[in-house]
Amino acid sequence: TQINYNGRAIRVAPLKYGGLLKWFNNKSRGIPSYITVDMQTQKTEIHAVEGGINYSPSAFLGKDLMRHLRFHDLSAILGDPVFELDEEGNPIWVVPKLEHKVGPFFGSDVQGIYVVDAVTGAIEYYAVGNVPSYIDNVYPASLVIGQYDNFGQFQGGFWNSFLGQKNVRVTTEGYNYIPQNDDIYMYTGVTSVGGDESNIGFIYANLRTKEIQYFEQPGAEEYSAMSSAEGVVQDLGYRATFPLLLNIAGEPTYFIPLKDATNLVKSYAMVNVAQYQVVTVGPTVSQCEQEYIRQLAEKGIT
């Protein structure tokens, strides 16, 4: 899970039991630790948990997280659990409580969240408007993308969605996360239904509030930009990760880390969205940015 913690963007993941016998032999101690990875420095740390992580999806019987939560609320429609940390670094599970807005089975949306202490199993419920600021993942990215796709498909009415298809648009394949103002934003491109390998804009969605911003910006879609970046380093065999969309020198720019065969970041690429033949690669972020700005000036792009 990507979260903001103490002003840093990190990934956090719990360890899990290897099976029923592993749980049975270790259930009195719980899972001993969780792992964090700093998204900027790639530094990885293992954090011991006092009392152990006793409630998790990999546990069994009464310590199974979803079973524990189901006994707390028998009628709730529960989403998938997300592992996070509270303000003191204690492990917690965030589980969305869903409701159906369209009939009894369709139009899922988040009604609130259950926050489960991974050590003690204590449960707190927060309605959508009262979620604490340290919680970063209230709305699953897949739910937000699904809702935006429905909006893009049916904004002109049902018949227009498959006959005229005027202004019908969908999100592109893939998405990424950007931390901003102590929240996590999901970013993805938006394209027309023709599938012409170009974007017409982008959306940023706050995963805590579901506030969505749309930016109209025609240009290359993400996988075209990734191919452009890989072409510059094809002799090294580096692979592009899904990009971030950033504002570099006033220009919408794809920022793409490039990884080697062992999944370590070896260099960075910047690709101009509107003119994706403008590509720079550098061993550090600052060097890549400086070369990118120089190339923009050289080509007269402002």
Contacts in CASP RR format, 6 or more apart in sequence:
PFRMAT RR
TARGET T0000
AUTHOR 0000-0000-0000
METHOD contacts of the structure
MODEL  1
TQINYNGRAIRVAPLKYGGLLKWFNNKSRGIPSYITVDMQTQKTEIHAVE
GGINYSPSAFLGKDLMRHLRFHDLSAILGDPVFELDEEGNPIWVVPKLEH
KVGPFFGSDVQGIYVVDAVTGAIEYYAVGNVPSYIDNVYPASLVIGQYDN
FGQFQGGFWNSFLGQKNVRVTTEGYNYIPQNDDIYMYTGVTSVGGDESNI
GFIYANLRTKEIQYFEQPGAEEYSAMSSAEGVVQDLGYRATFPLLLNIAG
EPTYFIPLKDATNLVKSYAMVNVAQYQVVTVGPTVSQCEQEYIRQLAEKG
IT
1 11 0 8 1.000
1 12 0 8 1.000
1 13 0 8 1.000
1 82 0 8 1.000
1 83 0 8 1.000
1 84 0 8 1.000
1 136 0 8 1.000
1 137 0 8 1.000
2 9 0 8 1.000
2 10 0 8 1.000
2 11 0 8 1.000
2 39 0 8 1.000
2 136 0 8 1.000
2 177 0 8 1.000
2 179 0 8 1.000
2 184 0 8 1.000
3 9 0 8 1.000
3 10 0 8 1.000
3 11 0 8 1.000
3 12 0 8 1.000
3 84 0 8 1.000
3 85 0 8 1.000
3 136 0 8 1.000
3 137 0 8 1.000
3 184 0 8 1.000
4 10 0 8 1.000
4 136 0 8 1.000
4 179 0 8 1.000
4 182 0 8 1.000
4 183 0 8 1.000
4 184 0 8 1.000
5 12 0 8 1.000
5 36 0 8 1.000
5 85 0 8 1.000
5 89 0 8 1.000
7 182 0 8 1.000
8 38 0 8 1.000
8 39 0 8 1.000
8 40 0 8 1.000
9 38 0 8 1.000
9 39 0 8 1.000
9 40 0 8 1.000
9 179 0 8 1.000
10 36 0 8 1.000
10 37 0 8 1.000
10 38 0 8 1.000
10 39 0 8 1.000
11 36 0 8 1.000
11 37 0 8 1.000
11 39 0 8 1.000
12 34 0 8 1.000
12 35 0 8 1.000
12 36 0 8 1.000
12 37 0 8 1.000
12 83 0 8 1.000
12 84 0 8 1.000
12 85 0 8 1.000
13 34 0 8 1.000
13 35 0 8 1.000
13 83 0 8 1.000
14 31 0 8 1.000
14 34 0 8 1.000
14 35 0 8 1.000
14 53 0 8 1.000
14 56 0 8 1.000
14 83 0 8 1.000
14 91 0 8 1.000
14 118 0 8 1.000
15 31 0 8 1.000
15 32 0 8 1.000
15 33 0 8 1.000
15 34 0 8 1.000
15 35 0 8 1.000
15 53 0 8 1.000
16 31 0 8 1.000
16 56 0 8 1.000
16 57 0 8 1.000
16 58 0 8 1.000
17 23 0 8 1.000
17 26 0 8 1.000
17 31 0 8 1.000
17 56 0 8 1.000
17 58 0 8 1.000
17 59 0 8 1.000
18 58 0 8 1.000
19 58 0 8 1.000
20 60 0 8 1.000
23 58 0 8 1.000
23 59 0 8 1.000
23 60 0 8 1.000
23 63 0 8 1.000
24 60 0 8 1.000
27 54 0 8 1.000
27 59 0 8 1.000
27 63 0 8 1.000
29 51 0 8 1.000
29 52 0 8 1.000
30 51 0 8 1.000
30 52 0 8 1.000
30 53 0 8 1.000
30 54 0 8 1.000
31 49 0 8 1.000
31 52 0 8 1.000
31 53 0 8 1.000
31 54 0 8 1.000
31 56 0 8 1.000
31 58 0 8 1.000
32 48 0 8 1.000
32 49 0 8 1.000
32 52 0 8 1.000
32 53 0 8 1.000
33 46 0 8 1.000
33 47 0 8 1.000
33 48 0 8 1.000
33 49 0 8 1.000
34 46 0 8 1.000
34 47 0 8 1.000
34 49 0 8 1.000
34 53 0 8 1.000
34 83 0 8 1.000
34 91 0 8 1.000
35 44 0 8 1.000
35 45 0 8 1.000
35 46 0 8 1.000
35 47 0 8 1.000
36 44 0 8 1.000
36 45 0 8 1.000
36 47 0 8 1.000
37 43 0 8 1.000
37 44 0 8 1.000
38 44 0 8 1.000
39 179 0 8 1.000
42 264 0 8 1.000
42 265 0 8 1.000
47 89 0 8 1.000
49 90 0 8 1.000
49 91 0 8 1.000
49 118 0 8 1.000
49 119 0 8 1.000
50 119 0 8 1.000
51 119 0 8 1.000
52 118 0 8 1.000
52 119 0 8 1.000
53 91 0 8 1.000
53 118 0 8 1.000
53 119 0 8 1.000
54 63 0 8 1.000
54 118 0 8 1.000
54 119 0 8 1.000
54 120 0 8 1.000
54 121 0 8 1.000
55 63 0 8 1.000
55 64 0 8 1.000
55 65 0 8 1.000
55 68 0 8 1.000
55 93 0 8 1.000
55 116 0 8 1.000
55 117 0 8 1.000
55 118 0 8 1.000
55 119 0 8 1.000
55 121 0 8 1.000
56 63 0 8 1.000
56 64 0 8 1.000
56 65 0 8 1.000
56 93 0 8 1.000
56 118 0 8 1.000
57 64 0 8 1.000
57 65 0 8 1.000
57 66 0 8 1.000
57 81 0 8 1.000
59 65 0 8 1.000
61 67 0 8 1.000
62 68 0 8 1.000
65 81 0 8 1.000
65 93 0 8 1.000
65 95 0 8 1.000
65 116 0 8 1.000
66 78 0 8 1.000
66 81 0 8 1.000
66 95 0 8 1.000
68 116 0 8 1.000
68 121 0 8 1.000
69 76 0 8 1.000
69 78 0 8 1.000
69 95 0 8 1.000
69 114 0 8 1.000
69 116 0 8 1.000
69 123 0 8 1.000
70 76 0 8 1.000
70 78 0 8 1.000
72 114 0 8 1.000
72 123 0 8 1.000
73 97 0 8 1.000
73 114 0 8 1.000
76 97 0 8 1.000
77 97 0 8 1.000
77 98 0 8 1.000
77 99 0 8 1.000
77 100 0 8 1.000
77 108 0 8 1.000
78 95 0 8 1.000
78 96 0 8 1.000
78 97 0 8 1.000
78 98 0 8 1.000
78 114 0 8 1.000
79 95 0 8 1.000
79 96 0 8 1.000
79 97 0 8 1.000
79 98 0 8 1.000
79 140 0 8 1.000
80 95 0 8 1.000
80 96 0 8 1.000
80 140 0 8 1.000
81 93 0 8 1.000
81 94 0 8 1.000
81 95 0 8 1.000
81 116 0 8 1.000
82 93 0 8 1.000
82 94 0 8 1.000
82 95 0 8 1.000
82 137 0 8 1.000
82 140 0 8 1.000
83 91 0 8 1.000
83 92 0 8 1.000
83 93 0 8 1.000
83 94 0 8 1.000
83 118 0 8 1.000
84 91 0 8 1.000
84 92 0 8 1.000
84 93 0 8 1.000
84 94 0 8 1.000
84 135 0 8 1.000
84 136 0 8 1.000
84 137 0 8 1.000
85 91 0 8 1.000
85 92 0 8 1.000
86 92 0 8 1.000
86 134 0 8 1.000
87 134 0 8 1.000
90 117 0 8 1.000
90 118 0 8 1.000
90 119 0 8 1.000
91 118 0 8 1.000
91 119 0 8 1.000
92 115 0 8 1.000
92 116 0 8 1.000
92 117 0 8 1.000
92 118 0 8 1.000
93 114 0 8 1.000
93 115 0 8 1.000
93 116 0 8 1.000
93 118 0 8 1.000
94 113 0 8 1.000
94 114 0 8 1.000
94 115 0 8 1.000
94 116 0 8 1.000
94 135 0 8 1.000
94 137 0 8 1.000
94 138 0 8 1.000
95 113 0 8 1.000
95 114 0 8 1.000
95 116 0 8 1.000
96 110 0 8 1.000
96 111 0 8 1.000
96 112 0 8 1.000
96 113 0 8 1.000
96 114 0 8 1.000
96 138 0 8 1.000
96 139 0 8 1.000
96 140 0 8 1.000
97 110 0 8 1.000
97 111 0 8 1.000
97 112 0 8 1.000
97 113 0 8 1.000
97 114 0 8 1.000
97 125 0 8 1.000
98 108 0 8 1.000
98 109 0 8 1.000
98 110 0 8 1.000
98 111 0 8 1.000
99 108 0 8 1.000
99 109 0 8 1.000
99 110 0 8 1.000
99 111 0 8 1.000
100 106 0 8 1.000
100 107 0 8 1.000
100 108 0 8 1.000
100 109 0 8 1.000
101 107 0 8 1.000
101 108 0 8 1.000
101 109 0 8 1.000
108 143 0 8 1.000
109 143 0 8 1.000
109 147 0 8 1.000
110 128 0 8 1.000
110 138 0 8 1.000
110 139 0 8 1.000
110 143 0 8 1.000
110 210 0 8 1.000
111 127 0 8 1.000
111 128 0 8 1.000
112 125 0 8 1.000
112 126 0 8 1.000
112 127 0 8 1.000
112 128 0 8 1.000
112 131 0 8 1.000
112 138 0 8 1.000
113 125 0 8 1.000
113 126 0 8 1.000
113 128 0 8 1.000
113 131 0 8 1.000
113 135 0 8 1.000
113 138 0 8 1.000
114 123 0 8 1.000
114 124 0 8 1.000
114 125 0 8 1.000
115 123 0 8 1.000
115 124 0 8 1.000
115 125 0 8 1.000
115 126 0 8 1.000
115 135 0 8 1.000
116 122 0 8 1.000
116 123 0 8 1.000
117 123 0 8 1.000
126 132 0 8 1.000
126 135 0 8 1.000
128 138 0 8 1.000
131 138 0 8 1.000
131 208 0 8 1.000
133 182 0 8 1.000
133 208 0 8 1.000
135 208 0 8 1.000
136 183 0 8 1.000
136 184 0 8 1.000
136 207 0 8 1.000
136 208 0 8 1.000
137 184 0 8 1.000
137 207 0 8 1.000
137 208 0 8 1.000
138 207 0 8 1.000
138 208 0 8 1.000
138 209 0 8 1.000
138 210 0 8 1.000
139 205 0 8 1.000
139 207 0 8 1.000
139 208 0 8 1.000
139 210 0 8 1.000
141 175 0 8 1.000
141 186 0 8 1.000
141 205 0 8 1.000
141 207 0 8 1.000
144 186 0 8 1.000
144 205 0 8 1.000
144 207 0 8 1.000
144 210 0 8 1.000
144 212 0 8 1.000
145 171 0 8 1.000
145 175 0 8 1.000
145 186 0 8 1.000
145 188 0 8 1.000
146 171 0 8 1.000
148 171 0 8 1.000
148 190 0 8 1.000
148 203 0 8 1.000
148 205 0 8 1.000
148 212 0 8 1.000
149 170 0 8 1.000
149 171 0 8 1.000
152 167 0 8 1.000
152 168 0 8 1.000
152 169 0 8 1.000
152 170 0 8 1.000
153 161 0 8 1.000
153 168 0 8 1.000
153 169 0 8 1.000
153 170 0 8 1.000
153 193 0 8 1.000
154 161 0 8 1.000
155 167 0 8 1.000
155 168 0 8 1.000
156 166 0 8 1.000
156 167 0 8 1.000
156 168 0 8 1.000
160 166 0 8 1.000
160 168 0 8 1.000
161 168 0 8 1.000
165 193 0 8 1.000
168 192 0 8 1.000
168 193 0 8 1.000
169 190 0 8 1.000
169 191 0 8 1.000
169 192 0 8 1.000
169 193 0 8 1.000
169 200 0 8 1.000
170 190 0 8 1.000
170 191 0 8 1.000
170 193 0 8 1.000
171 188 0 8 1.000
171 189 0 8 1.000
171 190 0 8 1.000
171 191 0 8 1.000
171 203 0 8 1.000
172 188 0 8 1.000
172 189 0 8 1.000
172 190 0 8 1.000
172 191 0 8 1.000
172 199 0 8 1.000
172 221 0 8 1.000
172 222 0 8 1.000
173 223 0 8 1.000
174 188 0 8 1.000
174 222 0 8 1.000
174 242 0 8 1.000
175 186 0 8 1.000
175 187 0 8 1.000
175 188 0 8 1.000
175 189 0 8 1.000
175 242 0 8 1.000
176 186 0 8 1.000
176 187 0 8 1.000
176 188 0 8 1.000
176 242 0 8 1.000
176 243 0 8 1.000
176 244 0 8 1.000
177 184 0 8 1.000
177 185 0 8 1.000
177 186 0 8 1.000
177 187 0 8 1.000
177 207 0 8 1.000
178 184 0 8 1.000
178 185 0 8 1.000
178 187 0 8 1.000
178 204 0 8 1.000
178 244 0 8 1.000
178 245 0 8 1.000
179 185 0 8 1.000
183 206 0 8 1.000
183 207 0 8 1.000
183 208 0 8 1.000
183 209 0 8 1.000
184 206 0 8 1.000
184 207 0 8 1.000
184 208 0 8 1.000
185 204 0 8 1.000
185 205 0 8 1.000
185 206 0 8 1.000
185 207 0 8 1.000
186 204 0 8 1.000
186 205 0 8 1.000
186 207 0 8 1.000
187 202 0 8 1.000
187 203 0 8 1.000
187 204 0 8 1.000
187 205 0 8 1.000
187 244 0 8 1.000
187 245 0 8 1.000
188 202 0 8 1.000
188 203 0 8 1.000
189 199 0 8 1.000
189 201 0 8 1.000
189 202 0 8 1.000
189 203 0 8 1.000
189 221 0 8 1.000
189 222 0 8 1.000
189 245 0 8 1.000
190 199 0 8 1.000
190 200 0 8 1.000
190 201 0 8 1.000
190 202 0 8 1.000
190 203 0 8 1.000
190 214 0 8 1.000
191 198 0 8 1.000
191 199 0 8 1.000
191 200 0 8 1.000
191 201 0 8 1.000
191 221 0 8 1.000
192 200 0 8 1.000
197 220 0 8 1.000
197 221 0 8 1.000
197 223 0 8 1.000
197 224 0 8 1.000
198 218 0 8 1.000
198 219 0 8 1.000
198 220 0 8 1.000
198 221 0 8 1.000
198 224 0 8 1.000
199 217 0 8 1.000
199 218 0 8 1.000
199 219 0 8 1.000
199 220 0 8 1.000
199 221 0 8 1.000
199 222 0 8 1.000
199 273 0 8 1.000
200 216 0 8 1.000
200 217 0 8 1.000
200 218 0 8 1.000
201 214 0 8 1.000
201 215 0 8 1.000
201 216 0 8 1.000
201 217 0 8 1.000
201 218 0 8 1.000
201 219 0 8 1.000
202 214 0 8 1.000
202 215 0 8 1.000
202 217 0 8 1.000
202 245 0 8 1.000
202 252 0 8 1.000
203 212 0 8 1.000
203 213 0 8 1.000
203 214 0 8 1.000
203 215 0 8 1.000
204 212 0 8 1.000
204 213 0 8 1.000
204 215 0 8 1.000
205 211 0 8 1.000
205 212 0 8 1.000
205 213 0 8 1.000
206 212 0 8 1.000
215 252 0 8 1.000
217 252 0 8 1.000
217 273 0 8 1.000
217 274 0 8 1.000
218 274 0 8 1.000
219 273 0 8 1.000
219 274 0 8 1.000
219 276 0 8 1.000
220 228 0 8 1.000
220 254 0 8 1.000
220 271 0 8 1.000
220 273 0 8 1.000
220 276 0 8 1.000
222 242 0 8 1.000
222 243 0 8 1.000
222 254 0 8 1.000
224 276 0 8 1.000
225 243 0 8 1.000
225 254 0 8 1.000
225 256 0 8 1.000
225 271 0 8 1.000
225 273 0 8 1.000
225 276 0 8 1.000
226 240 0 8 1.000
226 241 0 8 1.000
226 242 0 8 1.000
226 243 0 8 1.000
226 256 0 8 1.000
227 240 0 8 1.000
228 271 0 8 1.000
228 276 0 8 1.000
228 277 0 8 1.000
228 279 0 8 1.000
229 240 0 8 1.000
229 254 0 8 1.000
229 256 0 8 1.000
229 258 0 8 1.000
229 269 0 8 1.000
229 271 0 8 1.000
229 279 0 8 1.000
229 281 0 8 1.000
230 237 0 8 1.000
230 238 0 8 1.000
230 239 0 8 1.000
230 240 0 8 1.000
230 258 0 8 1.000
232 269 0 8 1.000
232 279 0 8 1.000
232 281 0 8 1.000
233 258 0 8 1.000
233 267 0 8 1.000
233 269 0 8 1.000
233 281 0 8 1.000
236 260 0 8 1.000
236 266 0 8 1.000
237 260 0 8 1.000
237 261 0 8 1.000
238 258 0 8 1.000
238 259 0 8 1.000
238 260 0 8 1.000
238 266 0 8 1.000
238 267 0 8 1.000
239 258 0 8 1.000
239 259 0 8 1.000
239 260 0 8 1.000
240 256 0 8 1.000
240 257 0 8 1.000
240 258 0 8 1.000
240 259 0 8 1.000
240 269 0 8 1.000
241 256 0 8 1.000
241 257 0 8 1.000
241 258 0 8 1.000
241 259 0 8 1.000
243 254 0 8 1.000
243 255 0 8 1.000
243 256 0 8 1.000
243 271 0 8 1.000
244 254 0 8 1.000
244 255 0 8 1.000
244 256 0 8 1.000
245 252 0 8 1.000
245 253 0 8 1.000
245 254 0 8 1.000
245 255 0 8 1.000
245 273 0 8 1.000
246 253 0 8 1.000
246 254 0 8 1.000
246 255 0 8 1.000
247 253 0 8 1.000
248 255 0 8 1.000
248 270 0 8 1.000
248 289 0 8 1.000
248 292 0 8 1.000
248 293 0 8 1.000
249 292 0 8 1.000
249 293 0 8 1.000
249 296 0 8 1.000
251 272 0 8 1.000
251 273 0 8 1.000
251 274 0 8 1.000
251 296 0 8 1.000
251 301 0 8 1.000
252 272 0 8 1.000
252 273 0 8 1.000
252 274 0 8 1.000
253 270 0 8 1.000
253 271 0 8 1.000
253 272 0 8 1.000
253 273 0 8 1.000
253 292 0 8 1.000
254 269 0 8 1.000
254 270 0 8 1.000
254 271 0 8 1.000
254 272 0 8 1.000
254 273 0 8 1.000
254 276 0 8 1.000
255 268 0 8 1.000
255 269 0 8 1.000
255 270 0 8 1.000
256 268 0 8 1.000
256 269 0 8 1.000
256 270 0 8 1.000
256 271 0 8 1.000
257 265 0 8 1.000
257 267 0 8 1.000
257 268 0 8 1.000
257 269 0 8 1.000
258 265 0 8 1.000
258 266 0 8 1.000
258 267 0 8 1.000
258 268 0 8 1.000
258 269 0 8 1.000
258 281 0 8 1.000
259 265 0 8 1.000
259 266 0 8 1.000
260 266 0 8 1.000
266 283 0 8 1.000
267 281 0 8 1.000
267 282 0 8 1.000
267 283 0 8 1.000
267 288 0 8 1.000
268 281 0 8 1.000
268 282 0 8 1.000
268 283 0 8 1.000
268 284 0 8 1.000
268 285 0 8 1.000
268 288 0 8 1.000
269 279 0 8 1.000
269 280 0 8 1.000
269 281 0 8 1.000
269 282 0 8 1.000
269 288 0 8 1.000
270 279 0 8 1.000
270 280 0 8 1.000
270 288 0 8 1.000
270 289 0 8 1.000
270 292 0 8 1.000
271 278 0 8 1.000
271 279 0 8 1.000
272 278 0 8 1.000
272 279 0 8 1.000
272 296 0 8 1.000
272 301 0 8 1.000
275 299 0 8 1.000
275 301 0 8 1.000
278 292 0 8 1.000
278 295 0 8 1.000
278 296 0 8 1.000
278 299 0 8 1.000
278 301 0 8 1.000
280 288 0 8 1.000
280 291 0 8 1.000
280 292 0 8 1.000
280 295 0 8 1.000
281 288 0 8 1.000
282 288 0 8 1.000
282 291 0 8 1.000
296 302 0 8 1.000
END
